[in-house]
Amino acid sequence: MNYMSEEKMKIVDLQVIPFRVRRNTYHNGQIGPEVEVVQTLTKIITDEGAEGYYLGGRGHGDQDGLLADQRNALRGHLRSMLIGQDPFDREKFWHWFWVSTWMKT
């Protein structure tokens, strides 16, 4: 058998972009007052130009952005772990992040 080496797409950058947005709060099915929250967009960039995006990050997913310490962790140590990885290894990344979160609690 002759296996050809295939170059896989690699992650070359990760960016976390915070922005402010106004939204209504909800509690027990009731609409509450409007508040300003920090939302986040996480962007993964590959060496082939493909990009992936994730809006939100905690609590109710897309309703709540990442906290400042979570943004810093993504921009620092976790970013360095992702650079050079295959962007399709999502399960591996989930485990890395889960262990990272679990170790802090």
C-alpha positions, 0 to 999 in steps of 0.5 A, spaced: 500 500 500 502 506 498 499 512 502 500 519 500 501 524 505 495 529 505 496 536 508 491 538 512 488 545 513 491 548 520 488 553 524 493 560 524 489 565 528 484 565 534 481 572 535 475 574 541 472 580 539 467 583 545 462 588 543 456 591 547 449 590 545 442 592 549 437 586 550 431 585 554 432 580 560 427 574 561 425 571 568 420 565 569 417 567 562 416 574 563 420 580 559 424 584 564 428 591 563 433 592 557 440 592 559 447 593 556 451 586 556 458 584 553 457 579 547 463 576 544 464 573 537 470 568 537 473 567 530 478 561 528 482 563 521 485 557 517 491 557 513 487 556 507 483 562 508 477 558 511 474 562 517 469 559 523 465 563 528 462 562 534 457 567 538 456 567 545 460 563 550 457 562 557 450 562 560 445 561 555 450 560 549 448 566 544 445 570 549 451 571 554 458 573 551 465 570 555 467 573 561 474 577 561 478 572 564 475 567 559 477 571 553 484 572 556 484 564 557 482 564 549 487 569 547 493 566 551 494 559 553 488 556 549 490 560 543 497 557 543 494 550 543 490 551 537 495 554 533 497 549 528 491 544 529 486 541 524 480 545 525 476 539 524 478 536 531 472 539 534 472 533 539 479 534 541 478 541 543 472 540 547 475 536 551 481 540 552 477 546 554 472 542 558 479 540 562 481 547 562 474 549 565 474 543 570 481 544 573 479 552 575 473 550 579 
